[in-house]
């Protein structure tokens, strides 16, 4: 077995062809790869829990700040678009009044 989890090539140490026998050869390596992925997921979840317990409140405050600022930014953009649309409408009305 290799150290890498790349079984897409379908090779095995006994040199079996692509067949049920080949799948059988790949299965132990595939299972080890699956175990590696599961281990990484468990470690990642534990790291997340550690971060949450040590700085969770500070991250909550940061998340609140970012969310509120994002809301204000979008409100400002929408308000700006409305003002721009009003301006365009006023220009249109002014230009139309010139032709009367």
Secondary structure, DSSP 8 states (H G I E B T S, - for coil): --SS---TT---TT---TTHHHHHHHHHHHHHHHHHHHHHHHHHHHHHHHHHHHHHHHHHHHHHHHHHHHHHHHHHHHHHHHHHHHHHHHHHHHHHHHT-
